[in-house]
Amino acid sequence: MKFKNILCPLDFSENMNKIINIAINLASSHGTINLFHHSVLLSPTTMSDSAVGFEADSDLKEFDIKQLEDLADKLKLEHPTLNFKTYHSYLKSLVDDVNDIVKNDHIDLIVMGSHGRTGLSRLFMGSIAEDVFRHATCPVFLVKL
């Protein structure tokens, strides 16, 4: 089965290429792969009365956006029949962002990695992939990392 519109949430880890390659193999010949990077990039900032607040780090945002766009450009050269789109978001819930993209861009499949944690490590670390899987309105292909 081939999919026309695939969403790939990425974290720029060493396993990222594994996830992308699976998405490419599952994509129809002229399909679209939507590369999505979500981050919470915060820097301390001084507020009134010596209070410390946090704001999104603009240098890191620009770096992440460029890194994602460079990846899409590289993939377009390697796979000219496929379309690659990029999405980058900050601070908002990753699950909410994924659901918004799925709805607005008519995503057929989400391909993402999961460490497959169980027991106490899952309890303390949580599972982003599990949250996406539980709330997704389309099929989710989890890649064990």
C-alpha positions in Angstrom: 0.0 0.0 0.0 1.3 3.5 -0.9 0.4 6.7 0.7 0.0 10.1 -1.0 0.5 12.4 2.0 2.8 11.4 4.8 3.8 13.4 7.9 7.2 12.7 9.5 7.8 14.3 12.9 11.6 14.5 13.3 14.0 15.3 16.1 17.3 15.4 14.2 18.6 12.4 16.1 20.8 9.7 14.6 17.7 7.7 13.8 16.1 10.4 11.6 17.3 8.9 8.3 15.7 5.5 9.2 12.3 7.2 9.7 12.6 9.2 6.5 13.6 6.2 4.4 10.6 4.2 5.7 8.3 7.2 4.8 9.9 7.4 1.3 9.3 3.7 0.8 5.7 4.0 1.8 5.0 7.1 -0.3 3.3 6.9 -3.7 5.5 7.9 -6.7 4.4 11.5 -6.7 3.4 11.7 -3.0 4.3 14.4 -0.5 6.4 13.9 2.6 5.8 16.6 5.2 8.9 17.0 7.4 7.9 18.4 10.8 10.2 19.5 13.6 8.8 20.7 16.9 11.0 22.2 19.6 10.8 24.1 22.8 13.7 26.5 22.6 13.7 28.7 25.7 16.2 31.1 26.9 16.1 32.9 30.3 15.3 36.6 30.1 15.2 39.2 32.8 11.9 40.8 33.5 10.8 43.6 35.7 11.8 43.4 39.4 14.6 41.0 38.6 12.2 38.2 37.8 13.4 35.7 35.3 11.1 34.6 32.5 11.6 32.6 29.4 11.3 33.4 25.7 11.8 31.4 22.5 15.5 31.6 21.4 15.4 33.2 18.0 18.9 32.1 16.9 18.1 28.5 17.6 14.7 28.8 15.8 16.5 30.1 12.7 19.1 27.3 12.9 16.4 24.6 13.2 14.3 26.1 10.4 17.4 26.2 8.1 18.4 22.7 9.1 14.9 21.4 8.2 14.8 23.3 4.9 18.3 22.0 4.0 17.2 18.5 4.7 14.1 18.9 2.4 16.3 20.4 -0.4 18.7 17.4 -0.2 15.8 14.9 -0.3 14.2 16.7 -3.3 17.5 16.2 -5.2 17.7 12.5 -4.2 14.0 11.8 -4.9 12.8 14.1 -7.6 9.4 12.5 -8.1 8.4 13.2 -4.4 7.4 16.5 -2.9 8.9 17.6 0.4 7.3 20.2 2.6 8.6 21.5 6.0 6.8 22.6 9.1 8.5 23.9 12.2 6.8 25.0 15.5 7.7 26.1 19.0 6.1 26.0 22.4 2.8 24.6 21.3 1.9 21.0 22.2 3.5 18.6 19.7 0.3 16.5 19.6 -1.8 19.6 18.9 0.6 20.6 16.1 0.5 17.1 14.6 -3.3 17.0 14.7 -3.5 20.5 13.1 -1.2 19.4 10.2 -3.1 16.1 9.8 -6.4 17.9 9.5 -5.3 20.9 7.4 -3.1 19.0 4.9 -5.2 15.8 4.7 -2.4 13.6 5.9 -2.8 9.8 5.1 -0.2 8.5 7.4 2.2 9.6 10.2 5.6 7.9 10.3 7.6 8.5 13.5 10.1 7.0 15.8 9.5 5.5 19.2 12.0 4.2 21.8 9.5 1.7 23.0 10.1 2.4 26.7 8.2 0.4 29.2 7.8 0.3 32.9 9.3 3.0 35.1 11.3 4.7 32.2 8.0 5.2 30.3 6.3 6.5 33.5 9.1 9.1 34.1 10.1 9.9 30.5 6.6 9.7 28.9 6.1 8.8 25.3 5.5 11.5 22.7 4.9 8.8 20.1 2.2 7.2 22.3 0.5 10.5 22.7 0.5 11.1 18.9 -0.7 7.5 18.3 -3.5 7.9 20.9 -4.8 11.2 19.5 -4.2 10.8 15.8 -7.0 10.8 13.3 -5.1 8.9 10.7 -2.9 5.7 10.8 0.4 5.9 12.6 3.5 3.9 11.6 5.8 3.7 14.6 9.4 2.9 14.0 11.2 1.3 16.9 14.5 3.1 17.6 
